[in-house]
């Protein structure tokens, strides 16, 4: 994973603007938010799914970078005072604390916009048809009935008593859809048939829930020192999570079941899928 | 103009989600912001530039809708308390007042995202190459070195003493680039040669400055009743504008010069360009 992660950083470095002009502050904030020591989980998914379908790694890295900057924008906006009001992320001041709220709103907007710009360039894939498919699917995954819709539901969660179905929907939209797109992107770049695309989405769906459940478990069981962000926050805000509904043991059992199903679903790809298949099991053991 | 404006409303009605699900509030805010009685100036530019190049009107209307929802997102975010802090737009409460700040941030994000989704669909143009060009140019025009860059500069303007060059750059980025794209979009849809594209951009550049100068003049000389928004705000905030630099008479003379140049630049298109050529002169006389 080490080499691949370095390649993603290099592509991000290349696609993001260097600070220049009277609006250099905007470029600085875009970079501050992006180069914050994230796990780069979505780029990992794009790259490794791309390997299953014989995709040019340079194009896959650009798609990975596009998804990562889009993910970064969502964190910048989610952290805003009017949203989750978080001062700390990955152990550092959030963008609106390090800069100011207006700059954070604009940097988020610019990261969202540049994601589509990155995908639109021929360097991502020689076929315009493939690029436009990536763009259409990303816009859906990240849009009003995807990630943003999920965040809207999440903003209302403290005022509601959500059951398991609503929580699952919330997570499916808020984080799941972008995971799904990350895995499907490899298949789109490889112009793979629909059943490959569906298999990648199913894997991502299960893996995404494992990610979310383990995240919720960490919120309950870990410390701020380990996770680099405030913990116990959902509980404190009275937000329902799968952990508050199923309990720590029940949620962990569900995550283990989903992790196995995710790994099994990619068995037909053989050794090339080894790292993708290992990921959900790895997530079960994470401590940050 | 009447028929065309109705057609744009119908397309916007069709592309925006109807409120549904647990996140219906998001869809409601997207619609509230979009159906606010705007002038639809950018759709007008797309449609009329498309006519010069024999473009299918249905595709042009979709491109027009994409640009309009993108413009709408920029207004929603610009009005936020951490930005321009406006409570009133077009005589109605702004989106964060009518809903709340979090919903306004998310509705803006969703409008920006759906703009790219609209352009990505085959209904906009049968050629994926053309669609991906529209997407690339829109992302540039609206992005970190375009509209968002301009807004970043504008946020710093009250704390600076800008001269005419800086103000021109600010306006070029903040409003000019999207006007330029609106006019170029017709040429892109019509797969017109580069010199047509450049001619449309030049027209838009001059027309955009006329729009901005007359807007600044209204801020000084009009009443809130007529414009439907707070006036005298730039002056009050000590923001430099072309009017504060050149004076009311000087700015008006400059706008007249630009309006003539804009109209002259499209003379070679003959009668088909009549409405585009009339627009800058019409803007000189506007009172809202």
Boltz contact constraints between the chains, C-beta under 6 A:
constraints:
  - contact:
      token1: [A, 17]
      token2: [B, 144]
      max_distance: 6.0
  - contact:
      token1: [A, 22]
      token2: [B, 153]
      max_distance: 6.0
  - contact:
      token1: [A, 23]
      token2: [B, 149]
      max_distance: 6.0
  - contact:
      token1: [A, 23]
      token2: [B, 152]
      max_distance: 6.0
  - contact:
      token1: [A, 23]
      token2: [B, 153]
      max_distance: 6.0
  - contact:
      token1: [A, 26]
      token2: [B, 144]
      max_distance: 6.0
  - contact:
      token1: [A, 26]
      token2: [B, 152]
      max_distance: 6.0
  - contact:
      token1: [A, 77]
      token2: [B, 105]
      max_distance: 6.0
  - contact:
      token1: [A, 82]
      token2: [B, 101]
      max_distance: 6.0
  - contact:
      token1: [A, 82]
      token2: [B, 102]
      max_distance: 6.0
  - contact:
      token1: [A, 83]
      token2: [B, 102]
      max_distance: 6.0
  - contact:
      token1: [A, 101]
      token2: [B, 82]
      max_distance: 6.0
  - contact:
      token1: [A, 102]
      token2: [B, 82]
      max_distance: 6.0
  - contact:
      token1: [A, 102]
      token2: [B, 83]
      max_distance: 6.0
  - contact:
      token1: [A, 102]
      token2: [B, 155]
      max_distance: 6.0
  - contact:
      token1: [A, 105]
      token2: [B, 77]
      max_distance: 6.0
  - contact:
      token1: [A, 106]
      token2: [B, 148]
      max_distance: 6.0
  - contact:
      token1: [A, 106]
      token2: [B, 151]
      max_distance: 6.0
  - contact:
      token1: [A, 106]
      token2: [B, 152]
      max_distance: 6.0
  - contact:
      token1: [A, 109]
      token2: [B, 148]
      max_distance: 6.0
  - contact:
      token1: [A, 110]
      token2: [B, 143]
      max_distance: 6.0
  - contact:
      token1: [A, 110]
      token2: [B, 144]
      max_distance: 6.0
  - contact:
      token1: [A, 110]
      token2: [B, 148]
      max_distance: 6.0
  - contact:
      token1: [A, 112]
      token2: [B, 112]
      max_distance: 6.0
  - contact:
      token1: [A, 113]
      token2: [B, 139]
      max_distance: 6.0
  - contact:
      token1: [A, 113]
      token2: [B, 142]
      max_distance: 6.0
  - contact:
      token1: [A, 113]
      token2: [B, 143]
      max_distance: 6.0
  - contact:
      token1: [A, 114]
      token2: [B, 143]
      max_distance: 6.0
  - contact:
      token1: [A, 116]
      token2: [B, 116]
      max_distance: 6.0
  - contact:
      token1: [A, 116]
      token2: [B, 135]
      max_distance: 6.0
  - contact:
      token1: [A, 116]
      token2: [B, 139]
      max_distance: 6.0
  - contact:
      token1: [A, 117]
      token2: [B, 139]
      max_distance: 6.0
  - contact:
      token1: [A, 120]
      token2: [B, 132]
      max_distance: 6.0
  - contact:
      token1: [A, 120]
      token2: [B, 135]
      max_distance: 6.0
  - contact:
      token1: [A, 120]
      token2: [B, 136]
      max_distance: 6.0
  - contact:
      token1: [A, 128]
      token2: [B, 128]
      max_distance: 6.0
  - contact:
      token1: [A, 128]
      token2: [B, 129]
      max_distance: 6.0
  - contact:
      token1: [A, 128]
      token2: [B, 132]
      max_distance: 6.0
  - contact:
      token1: [A, 129]
      token2: [B, 128]
      max_distance: 6.0
  - contact:
      token1: [A, 131]
      token2: [B, 132]
      max_distance: 6.0
  - contact:
      token1: [A, 132]
      token2: [B, 120]
      max_distance: 6.0
  - contact:
      token1: [A, 132]
      token2: [B, 128]
      max_distance: 6.0
  - contact:
      token1: [A, 132]
      token2: [B, 131]
      max_distance: 6.0
  - contact:
      token1: [A, 132]
      token2: [B, 132]
      max_distance: 6.0
  - contact:
      token1: [A, 135]
      token2: [B, 116]
      max_distance: 6.0
  - contact:
      token1: [A, 135]
      token2: [B, 120]
      max_distance: 6.0
  - contact:
      token1: [A, 135]
      token2: [B, 135]
      max_distance: 6.0
  - contact:
      token1: [A, 136]
      token2: [B, 120]
      max_distance: 6.0
  - contact:
      token1: [A, 139]
      token2: [B, 113]
      max_distance: 6.0
  - contact:
      token1: [A, 139]
      token2: [B, 116]
      max_distance: 6.0
  - contact:
      token1: [A, 139]
      token2: [B, 117]
      max_distance: 6.0
  - contact:
      token1: [A, 142]
      token2: [B, 113]
      max_distance: 6.0
  - contact:
      token1: [A, 143]
      token2: [B, 110]
      max_distance: 6.0
  - contact:
      token1: [A, 143]
      token2: [B, 113]
      max_distance: 6.0
  - contact:
      token1: [A, 143]
      token2: [B, 114]
      max_distance: 6.0
  - contact:
      token1: [A, 144]
      token2: [B, 17]
      max_distance: 6.0
  - contact:
      token1: [A, 144]
      token2: [B, 26]
      max_distance: 6.0
  - contact:
      token1: [A, 144]
      token2: [B, 110]
      max_distance: 6.0
  - contact:
      token1: [A, 148]
      token2: [B, 106]
      max_distance: 6.0
  - contact:
      token1: [A, 148]
      token2: [B, 109]
      max_distance: 6.0
  - contact:
      token1: [A, 148]
      token2: [B, 110]
      max_distance: 6.0
  - contact:
      token1: [A, 149]
      token2: [B, 23]
      max_distance: 6.0
  - contact:
      token1: [A, 151]
      token2: [B, 106]
      max_distance: 6.0
  - contact:
      token1: [A, 152]
      token2: [B, 23]
      max_distance: 6.0
  - contact:
      token1: [A, 152]
      token2: [B, 26]
      max_distance: 6.0
  - contact:
      token1: [A, 152]
      token2: [B, 106]
      max_distance: 6.0
  - contact:
      token1: [A, 153]
      token2: [B, 22]
      max_distance: 6.0
  - contact:
      token1: [A, 153]
      token2: [B, 23]
      max_distance: 6.0
  - contact:
      token1: [A, 155]
      token2: [B, 102]
      max_distance: 6.0
